[in-house]
């Protein structure tokens, strides 16, 4: 009970109303599957609002208080709305590597998320330890490199980011006790004799002043609601 009260208190701080200060994490992403391509994934969090930018014309917007998210494609002038209650598969795609799903599409969280392998590596100048994530779906595996030492406000920022996708208290408690955002993430999907590899490297994380415009839908964009969905398939 005491631990739950502490966690609720931490979550209340994390989900406070839109504030003047937030943070931004940038990952350099390389996808290799026969041919290769690269892009930057920019995560911006301000209070109850989050934006994940994938390209100049494709991004996600999350409103944690309203429990809704939008997948925006500026080129096609369309945004799809995803409800937290009706479209769990949309939110679980961001969590699949961290736990297995049951037949109803709910994640089964393990007692230990980041299982250390004993290997160590310096990533972007930061000493890190290697850990295997427990989730495996469609022959996929994920390995992460986490900072050896907890970063300033790093675990709280990682906690805020993850809380947009799930309200599971045990999972969020484990995340809050981590050392911060993974510095490197490598996911592999085996398809017959070939494999698709997704490599993400954290190139920058910083505090930023918040601009509400960043979390608003573009003017004139067509919005449609996603149909209720079941168990998700993970795609890169």
Secondary structure by P-SEA (a helix, b strand, c coil): caaaaaaaaaaaaaacccccccbbbbbbccccccbbbbbbbbbbbcccbbbbbcccccbbbbbccccbbbbccccccbbbbbbccccccccccccccccccccccccccccccccccccccccccbbbbbbbbcccccbbbbbbbcccccccaaaaaaaaaaaaccccaaaaaaaaaccccccbbbbbbbcccbbbbbbbbbcbbbbbbbbccccccccbbbbbbbccccbbbbcc
